[in-house]
Structure formats: structure tokens, C-alpha cells
């Protein structure tokens, strides 16, 4: 397929690389031009989103406001995208997916991605796809870029619900394990002993085990920042009226450690809570 990737952050860049490796013809655009220029030998660089000439436009941006600014400038669908399928790969609130579906009709599909950028590049990530059956079927070559696709049905909002619940489990879990590390350190255990405990523990899910090294990395290098985590947990808390004190506490902790100087670090910086940078 000829695909336009709009947004080249960590996930968008990884997706563009994967699609190129899979033989798709790409156009790319990013608000900061420098990121797009990294693809100038493999993809067409768009001057702006309206310049897309693809079969499908895939948007991958950080949050709801960024998505609406790109996909619904002035509150309306981009007329230049008429006839193209519009895919949102960003993690946003269900209501935002519904807004986009109302603007683009049967051409809109929600497809948030479950997996880190390295999983996207290797094809081991998972699409969470919701939207009209005909559009989902036409986009089969796009879904084939990843090993697994979860069909969330006709309602694009359901794809967001699945993604947010998945992220809620991960992010609350990271908060729990970060607390385990803090408690272990306070009790006098060395980091090597703590990481051995975590790696050997049957209590730790694979998604959390992948974060062990980041917890003891002084710089907490990574791609999923605390403010993004807080955004996703806020959306998760908005899914229903159930009391969610644990999720609320995790959300507030990510915001607090970001305010302490770790806003640009990976979510594993939560282990630094209370130790101002």
C-alpha cells in the first residue's frame, strides 16, 4: 500500500521503519521537520498533511489535542484526505475516536498499538483495531505488518478501551514494582539483589519484567514518559464510574515524579519518587 505516516515520535518512527521494511511505499510528515528528514532516502517527505496522496493516512501523535489539531484542523475533516482511509494509531480517549469517526465516517479506523517501539520495528507489536468492517478489510496489508491483530469490532471507541485497559495494567504494575525497589533499597538490599529477586519472581508479568533494567538505570532511559503515563491513566479512570483508588494513586505518582525533574525520563523513573533530581 501507499501509506502516509503523520507523526514521527518514538512510535511513529518505529512504525514507519516497519512499514518500509515490509515493502510499503511511504510518505511521512512531522511537526518538527528534522525527524522526517531521517527518512528522506526511503520515503517521500510531505510539506504538510494536506500534501498526502496515499491510500491510507496513519496518524501517530502523543495525545488527544495533538491528534485533533492534525486530523481535524478548525474542527473539520481535512478535505485533502477525501477518498483516503484514515487510521489513528495514537492512544487517546474513546470519545476522541468517536469524534474522528463522526468526521470521516466509514473511512475512519482506530488502531492503537500495543507494544514498545522495538516490538513495532520487529513486527511483534499488536494492532487493536476498531472501525467499519469494509475499511478494516481494505487495510489488511497494514495489519500484516505486525504478528497479531485484535479485532475490537465496528465501534472505533472500543479499540481505545482495550488499549487503555492494557496500559492501565502495565502502568499500575510499574508503580508497584518501583515501590518494591524503593522498599528493598530502604531495607538495605543492593540493586543486584533486588533485580535478581525480580527476575526470579513468578509474580512478575512479562511486560513488567521488561522494565527491570530501567528501574535501576540512573538515567531511566526509555520512550514512555511519566506525563504520557498520567495521560493514559486519566483516560482509563474516565472509562466508568467504578472506584479506582489504586489507579488514581499511580496516576498522581507519575505526575509527582515528573514535577520532581523526571518528566522526560521513562516511566521507570517512578522509582525516584521523593528523591528530587
C-alpha positions as CSV (number, residue, x, y, z in Angstrom):
1,X,0.0,0.0,0.0
2,X,0.9,3.7,-0.3
3,X,0.7,5.0,3.3
4,X,1.3,8.4,4.8
5,X,2.6,8.3,8.4
6,X,1.7,11.5,10.2
7,X,3.8,12.0,13.4
8,X,7.3,10.6,13.8
9,X,7.8,10.4,17.5
10,X,9.1,7.1,19.1
11,X,6.1,5.0,17.9
12,X,5.5,6.8,14.6
13,X,9.2,6.5,13.6
14,X,9.2,2.8,14.5
15,X,6.0,2.2,12.6
16,X,7.4,4.0,9.5
17,X,10.5,1.9,9.6
18,X,8.5,-1.3,9.9
19,X,6.2,-0.4,7.0
20,X,9.2,0.4,4.8
21,X,10.8,-2.9,5.7
22,X,7.5,-4.6,4.7
23,X,7.7,-3.1,1.3
24,X,5.1,-0.4,1.6
25,X,5.5,3.0,-0.2
26,X,5.6,5.7,2.4
27,X,5.0,9.5,2.7
28,X,5.9,11.0,6.1
29,X,5.3,14.2,7.9
30,X,6.3,15.5,11.4
31,X,5.7,18.9,13.0
32,X,9.4,19.1,13.7
33,X,10.9,18.6,10.2
34,X,14.2,17.1,11.5
35,X,12.5,13.8,12.2
36,X,11.0,13.5,8.7
37,X,14.4,14.2,7.2
38,X,15.7,11.0,8.7
39,X,13.6,9.2,6.1
40,X,14.5,11.3,3.1
41,X,16.3,8.4,1.4
42,X,13.4,5.9,1.8
43,X,10.2,7.9,1.8
44,X,8.5,11.0,0.4
45,X,8.7,14.0,2.7
46,X,5.4,15.9,2.9
47,X,5.4,19.7,3.2
48,X,2.2,19.4,5.3
49,X,-0.5,16.8,6.0
50,X,-2.7,18.1,3.1
51,X,0.0,17.0,0.7
52,X,-0.6,13.3,1.3
53,X,-1.5,11.3,-1.8
54,X,-1.7,7.9,-0.2
55,X,-4.2,5.1,0.0
56,X,-4.3,5.4,3.8
57,X,-3.2,8.1,6.3
58,X,-1.9,6.8,9.6
59,X,-1.7,9.3,12.5
60,X,0.6,8.6,15.4
61,X,0.9,11.5,17.9
62,X,1.3,12.0,21.6
63,X,-2.2,13.0,22.9
64,X,-5.8,13.9,22.1
65,X,-5.1,17.6,21.5
66,X,-2.3,16.9,19.0
67,X,-4.5,14.4,17.2
68,X,-7.4,16.7,16.8
69,X,-5.1,19.5,15.6
70,X,-3.7,17.3,12.9
71,X,-6.8,15.3,11.9
72,X,-9.5,17.9,12.5
73,X,-8.0,21.4,11.8
74,X,-10.6,24.0,12.5
75,X,-12.8,21.2,13.8
76,X,-13.5,19.6,10.4
77,X,-12.1,16.7,8.5
78,X,-9.3,17.5,6.1
79,X,-10.8,17.8,2.6
80,X,-7.4,16.8,1.2
81,X,-7.8,13.4,2.8
82,X,-11.1,12.7,0.9
83,X,-11.0,9.2,-0.6
84,X,-8.3,8.1,1.8
85,X,-8.7,5.7,4.7
86,X,-7.8,7.5,8.0
87,X,-6.2,5.4,10.7
88,X,-5.5,6.7,14.2
89,X,-2.7,4.8,15.9
90,X,-2.4,7.2,18.8
91,X,-3.6,6.3,22.4
92,X,-6.5,8.6,23.1
93,X,-9.8,8.7,24.9
94,X,-12.7,6.7,23.4
95,X,-14.6,10.0,22.9
96,X,-11.8,11.3,20.7
97,X,-12.1,8.2,18.4
98,X,-15.9,8.8,18.2
99,X,-15.3,12.5,17.2
100,X,-13.0,11.4,14.4
101,X,-15.4,8.7,13.3
102,X,-18.2,11.3,13.0
103,X,-15.9,13.5,10.8
104,X,-14.5,10.8,8.5
105,X,-17.4,8.3,8.5
106,X,-16.8,4.8,7.1
107,X,-13.2,5.8,6.2
108,X,-12.0,6.0,9.8
109,X,-10.4,3.2,11.8
110,X,-9.0,3.3,15.3
111,X,-5.8,1.2,15.5
112,X,-3.8,1.9,18.7
113,X,-0.6,-0.2,19.0
114,X,0.2,-2.5,21.9
115,X,3.9,-2.8,22.2
116,X,7.1,-0.7,22.6
117,X,8.9,0.8,19.6
118,X,11.4,-2.1,19.5
119,X,8.4,-4.5,19.2
120,X,7.0,-2.3,16.4
121,X,10.2,-2.4,14.5
122,X,10.5,-6.2,14.8
123,X,6.8,-6.8,13.9
124,X,6.0,-8.3,17.3
125,X,3.6,-5.5,18.3
126,X,-0.2,-5.9,18.2
127,X,-2.8,-3.7,16.4
128,X,-6.0,-3.1,18.4
129,X,-8.4,-2.4,15.6
130,X,-11.9,-0.9,15.6
131,X,-14.0,0.5,12.8
132,X,-16.2,-0.4,9.8
133,X,-15.6,-3.9,8.5
134,X,-15.0,-2.8,4.9
135,X,-12.3,-0.4,6.0
136,X,-10.7,-2.9,8.3
137,X,-10.6,-5.4,5.4
138,X,-9.1,-3.0,2.9
139,X,-6.4,-2.2,5.4
140,X,-5.3,-5.9,5.7
141,X,-1.9,-5.2,4.2
142,X,-1.3,-2.7,7.0
143,X,-2.3,-5.1,9.7
144,X,0.0,-7.7,8.2
145,X,3.0,-5.6,9.4
146,X,2.5,-7.0,12.9
147,X,2.3,-10.5,14.2
148,X,-1.0,-10.1,15.8
149,X,-4.2,-8.0,15.4
150,X,-7.0,-7.8,17.9
151,X,-10.4,-7.0,16.3
152,X,-12.3,-4.7,18.5
153,X,-15.4,-4.6,16.3
154,X,-17.3,-1.9,14.4
155,X,-17.0,0.8,17.1
156,X,-13.6,2.7,17.0
157,X,-14.1,3.7,20.6
158,X,-13.8,0.0,21.7
159,X,-10.2,-0.1,20.4
160,X,-9.3,2.7,22.8
161,X,-11.0,1.0,25.7
162,X,-8.9,-2.1,25.1
163,X,-5.7,-0.1,24.8
164,X,-6.3,2.0,27.9
165,X,-7.1,-1.1,30.0
166,X,-3.9,-2.7,28.8
167,X,-1.9,0.4,29.6
168,X,-3.6,0.7,33.0
169,X,-2.4,-2.8,33.9
170,X,1.1,-2.1,32.8
171,X,1.4,1.4,34.4
172,X,-0.1,0.4,37.8
173,X,2.2,-2.6,37.7
174,X,5.3,-0.5,37.1
175,X,4.2,1.7,40.0
176,X,4.0,-1.4,42.2
177,X,7.4,-2.7,41.2
178,X,9.0,0.7,41.6
179,X,7.7,0.7,45.1
180,X,9.2,-2.8,45.6
181,X,12.6,-1.5,44.6
182,X,12.3,1.5,46.9
183,X,11.3,-0.8,49.8
184,X,14.2,-3.1,49.1
185,X,16.7,-0.3,49.0
186,X,15.3,1.1,52.2
187,X,15.8,-2.3,53.8
188,X,19.4,-2.4,52.8
189,X,19.4,-4.6,49.7
190,X,21.8,-3.8,46.9
191,X,20.3,-3.2,43.4
192,X,21.8,-6.5,42.2
193,X,19.9,-8.4,44.9
194,X,16.7,-6.6,44.1
195,X,17.0,-7.3,40.4
196,X,17.8,-10.9,41.0
197,X,14.6,-11.1,43.1
198,X,12.5,-9.5,40.4
199,X,13.9,-11.7,37.6
200,X,13.4,-14.9,39.6
201,X,9.9,-14.0,40.9
202,X,6.9,-15.8,39.4
203,X,4.8,-12.9,40.5
204,X,6.1,-10.6,37.8
205,X,4.3,-10.5,34.4
206,X,6.4,-10.4,31.2
207,X,5.5,-6.8,30.5
208,X,6.8,-5.7,33.9
209,X,9.9,-8.0,33.7
210,X,10.9,-6.0,30.6
211,X,11.2,-2.9,32.8
212,X,13.6,-4.3,35.5
213,X,16.8,-2.8,34.0
214,X,15.1,0.6,33.6
215,X,14.3,0.7,37.3
216,X,17.9,0.6,38.3
217,X,19.2,2.7,35.4
218,X,20.2,6.1,36.9
219,X,19.0,7.9,33.8
220,X,15.9,5.8,33.3
221,X,16.3,5.9,29.5
222,X,13.2,4.9,27.5
223,X,10.4,6.1,25.4
224,X,7.2,6.1,27.6
225,X,7.4,9.2,29.9
226,X,5.6,9.8,33.2
227,X,3.3,12.6,31.7
228,X,2.2,10.2,29.0
229,X,1.6,7.5,31.6
230,X,-0.5,10.0,33.6
231,X,-2.5,10.9,30.5
232,X,-3.3,7.3,29.8
233,X,-4.3,6.6,33.4
234,X,-6.5,9.7,33.4
235,X,-8.3,8.3,30.3
236,X,-8.6,4.9,32.0
237,X,-10.1,6.5,35.0
238,X,-12.7,8.1,32.8
239,X,-13.9,4.8,31.4
240,X,-16.5,4.2,34.0
241,X,-17.8,5.1,37.5
242,X,-16.0,2.4,39.4
243,X,-13.9,3.5,42.4
244,X,-10.3,3.2,41.3
245,X,-8.1,4.3,44.2
246,X,-5.0,2.3,43.1
247,X,-5.1,3.6,39.6
248,X,-5.6,7.2,40.9
249,X,-2.7,6.8,43.2
250,X,-0.4,5.6,40.4
251,X,-1.5,8.5,38.1
252,X,-0.7,11.0,40.8
253,X,2.6,9.4,41.5
254,X,3.7,9.7,37.8
255,X,2.7,13.4,37.9
256,X,4.6,14.0,41.1
257,X,7.9,12.4,40.0
258,X,7.6,14.3,36.7
259,X,7.4,17.5,38.7
260,X,10.5,16.4,40.6
261,X,12.5,16.6,37.4
262,X,11.9,13.3,35.6
263,X,9.3,14.5,33.1
264,X,11.4,13.4,30.1
265,X,12.5,10.1,31.5
266,X,10.9,6.7,31.1
267,X,8.1,5.6,33.5
268,X,10.7,3.6,35.4
269,X,11.8,6.9,36.9
270,X,8.9,6.4,39.3
271,X,11.4,4.6,41.5
272,X,12.9,8.1,42.2
273,X,9.7,9.3,43.8
274,X,10.5,11.6,46.7
275,X,14.2,12.0,45.7
276,X,14.3,15.3,43.9
277,X,16.7,15.1,40.9
